[in-house]
Amino acid sequence: MRVIQVGGGFWGSGWARVIHEFPETELAAVVDLNDAALAQTCDPISLPANRRFSVLEDALANVQADAALVVVPPEVHVDVATACLEAGLDILVEKPFAPSVEEAAKIVERADALGRTVMVTQSFRFKRGPQTVRRLIDEGAVGAIEQVDVRFAKAPVFGGFREEMDEPLIVDMAIHHFDFLRGILGLEPVRVRATSFNPSWSWFGGNASAFAQFETEGGAARVSYSGSWVSRSRETTWDGSWEIQGTEGSIVWEHNRVEYRPHNFGLTVYRKDALERGDGVMDVPLVQLPAEERAGTLHEFVSANREGRAPQASGEDNLRSLALVFGAVESTRTGDWVDIGVPALTARS
Ligand SMILES: NC(=O)c1ccc[n+]([C@@H]2O[C@H](COP(=O)([O-])OP(=O)(O)OC[C@H]3O[C@@H](n4cnc5c(N)ncnc54)[C@H](O)[C@@H]3O)[C@@H](O)[C@H]2O)c1
C-alpha cells in the first residue's frame, strides 16, 4: 500500500519511520507546510527530494498512492482528509478525528459515497496491555462489568496546538481512554457528566485536568475517570491505571501489568496462561501481537483493506468515541449530565 503522509511534526516524524519500515506499506510522499518539519521527518529515512512536498495538492497530482495518513493538527484534519478522499485515497486520520461529531460524520458519509475507507488512529487500542484486558473480558472472566475506575496522570510539555486548546486533556488525550471503554471493555456509555479545570501550576492555556463519569444504558455499568496532563503526583502509563469490576471477577491493569481476581476462589488454582500469585490474585501475561501501537494500527488498516472489511476504529465506529469526548466537553459547560448522541448517517451507497 502506497501512503502519502500529511504532517511531519512531533508525531508525524515517528509515523514516517513506521510506514517506511512496515513490510506492507511504502511511504510514497510526505507533505508539510514547514520545511524544517519536512527535513526532520524525511532526512532520517533518506526520502528522496521528489517525494517531499510543501503543498498537498502537488503531492496528490504527482504521486501514485492508495492511501493517506493525516497527521496534522486537529483543526485541519477535516480539510486535509476531505482533499485526500476526493483524490480517491483511503484515509487513516489521527485522533481526535474532527472538531465535532457532525463534521466527522460528513467525512464518513462522503467516504461511503466514494467507496473509500476511513480509519481513525486510535493507536492505543493496538497494544499488548489493552488487548490482554480485552481478551479476558471477551472470555467472560469479568462477567457483566458494573464499575470501572480510571486514573490518568502525566506531565508532558509539548508546546504547539495543545497548549492553545480550551480542553486539551479531554479532547486530545482522554479520547484514547474514552475509546478504550468502547473498543476494549465493550461498554457503550449513553450519559456523561464532567468537570474540567486548570491547576495553578499548569503550562496549558486550557483545562489540563478533568473528572468525568459515564453510565451505560439503565446505569448497568458506571465509570469514573480522573485525568491530569500536569500531574505533580505519581504518573501512570499513557494507557492510565484501570480497575474493572464485574459479576465474575475484577481486573487491575496498570503499568502494563494485568491482575485478575476471580470471585470464585476455586478458579485461582488454574487459568490458561495465568499464574496464581496468592491472595486470590492471578498474574495474566500480556498477549503477543504481530505489530503494536502505530504499526498495529497500520497492520489493522492494511489487513482490513486486503480482507475487504471495515477496520476496527473505523471512522463510523469513532463517531461514538468522539461523541463521548464532546459530550464531556458540553457537560463541563452546563454542569449537567449529557446524553450521548450520534447523528444518524444518511443513506449509504
Ligand atoms: N495517536 C497518538 O497517540 C498521538 C500522539 C501524538 C499526536 N497525535 C495526533 O497527531 C496529530 C499531529 O500532532 P503533532 O503532535 O504531530 O502536531 P505538530 O504540531 O507537532 O505537527 C503537525 C505538523 O502538521 C503540519 N501542517 C499543518 N497544517 C498542514 C497542512 N495543511 N498541510 C501539510 N502540513 C500541515 C505542521 O507544519 C506541523 O509540522 C494530532 O491530531 C495529534 O492529536 C496522536
The ligand as an SDF file (V2000), in Angstrom:
LIG
                    3D

 44 48  0  0  0  0  0  0  0  0999 V2000
   -2.2410    8.5020   18.4710 N   0  0  0  0  0  0  0  0  0  0  0  0
   -1.4550    9.1410   19.3350 C   0  0  0  0  0  0  0  0  0  0  0  0
   -1.1110    8.5780   20.3600 O   0  0  0  0  0  0  0  0  0  0  0  0
   -0.9930   10.5470   19.0380 C   0  0  0  0  0  0  0  0  0  0  0  0
    0.1370   11.0720   19.6990 C   0  0  0  0  0  0  0  0  0  0  0  0
    0.5500   12.3710   19.3650 C   0  0  0  0  0  0  0  0  0  0  0  0
   -0.1610   13.1100   18.4250 C   0  0  0  0  0  0  0  0  0  0  0  0
   -1.2620   12.5710   17.8500 N   0  0  0  0  0  0  0  0  0  0  0  0
   -2.0720   13.3590   16.8950 C   0  0  0  0  0  0  0  0  0  0  0  0
   -1.3200   13.6080   15.7120 O   0  0  0  0  0  0  0  0  0  0  0  0
   -1.7240   14.8620   15.1370 C   0  0  0  0  0  0  0  0  0  0  0  0
   -0.4900   15.7430   14.9350 C   0  0  0  0  0  0  0  0  0  0  0  0
    0.1070   16.0010   16.1980 O   0  0  0  0  0  0  0  0  0  0  0  0
    1.6130   16.5350   16.3220 P   0  0  0  0  0  0  0  0  0  0  0  0
    1.9310   16.4690   17.7680 O   0  0  0  0  0  0  0  0  0  0  0  0
    2.4820   15.8330   15.3540 O   0  0  0  0  0  0  0  0  0  0  0  0
    1.4360   18.0740   15.8570 O   0  0  0  0  0  0  0  0  0  0  0  0
    2.5980   19.0610   15.3820 P   0  0  0  0  0  0  0  0  0  0  0  0
    2.0360   20.4320   15.5090 O   0  0  0  0  0  0  0  0  0  0  0  0
    3.8850   18.7430   16.0540 O   0  0  0  0  0  0  0  0  0  0  0  0
    2.7920   18.6990   13.8380 O   0  0  0  0  0  0  0  0  0  0  0  0
    1.8080   18.9700   12.8580 C   0  0  0  0  0  0  0  0  0  0  0  0
    2.5040   19.2440   11.5260 C   0  0  0  0  0  0  0  0  0  0  0  0
    1.4840   19.4370   10.5340 O   0  0  0  0  0  0  0  0  0  0  0  0
    1.9290   20.4650    9.6560 C   0  0  0  0  0  0  0  0  0  0  0  0
    0.7600   21.0360    8.9700 N   0  0  0  0  0  0  0  0  0  0  0  0
   -0.2020   21.8330    9.4840 C   0  0  0  0  0  0  0  0  0  0  0  0
   -1.1550   22.0840    8.5520 N   0  0  0  0  0  0  0  0  0  0  0  0
   -0.7710   21.4490    7.4280 C   0  0  0  0  0  0  0  0  0  0  0  0
   -1.3240   21.3110    6.1220 C   0  0  0  0  0  0  0  0  0  0  0  0
   -2.4860   21.8960    5.8030 N   0  0  0  0  0  0  0  0  0  0  0  0
   -0.6630   20.5780    5.1880 N   0  0  0  0  0  0  0  0  0  0  0  0
    0.5120   19.9900    5.4970 C   0  0  0  0  0  0  0  0  0  0  0  0
    1.0930   20.0680    6.7320 N   0  0  0  0  0  0  0  0  0  0  0  0
    0.4530   20.7770    7.6750 C   0  0  0  0  0  0  0  0  0  0  0  0
    2.6550   21.4620   10.5480 C   0  0  0  0  0  0  0  0  0  0  0  0
    3.5640   22.2620    9.8190 O   0  0  0  0  0  0  0  0  0  0  0  0
    3.3660   20.5210   11.5190 C   0  0  0  0  0  0  0  0  0  0  0  0
    4.6820   20.1910   11.1210 O   0  0  0  0  0  0  0  0  0  0  0  0
   -2.7690   15.4500   16.0970 C   0  0  0  0  0  0  0  0  0  0  0  0
   -4.0520   15.1110   15.6500 O   0  0  0  0  0  0  0  0  0  0  0  0
   -2.4580   14.7360   17.4110 C   0  0  0  0  0  0  0  0  0  0  0  0
   -3.5530   14.6500   18.2890 O   0  0  0  0  0  0  0  0  0  0  0  0
   -1.6750   11.3140   18.1260 C   0  0  0  0  0  0  0  0  0  0  0  0
  1  2  1  0
  2  3  2  0
  2  4  1  0
  4  5  1  0
  4 44  2  0
  5  6  2  0
  6  7  1  0
  7  8  2  0
  8  9  1  0
  8 44  1  0
  9 10  1  0
  9 42  1  0
 10 11  1  0
 11 12  1  0
 11 40  1  0
 12 13  1  0
 13 14  1  0
 14 15  2  0
 14 16  1  0
 14 17  1  0
 17 18  1  0
 18 19  2  0
 18 20  1  0
 18 21  1  0
 21 22  1  0
 22 23  1  0
 23 24  1  0
 23 38  1  0
 24 25  1  0
 25 26  1  0
 25 36  1  0
 26 27  1  0
 26 35  1  0
 27 28  2  0
 28 29  1  0
 29 30  1  0
 29 35  2  0
 30 31  1  0
 30 32  2  0
 32 33  1  0
 33 34  2  0
 34 35  1  0
 36 37  1  0
 36 38  1  0
 38 39  1  0
 40 41  1  0
 40 42  1  0
 42 43  1  0
M  CHG  2   8   1  16  -1
M  END
$$$$
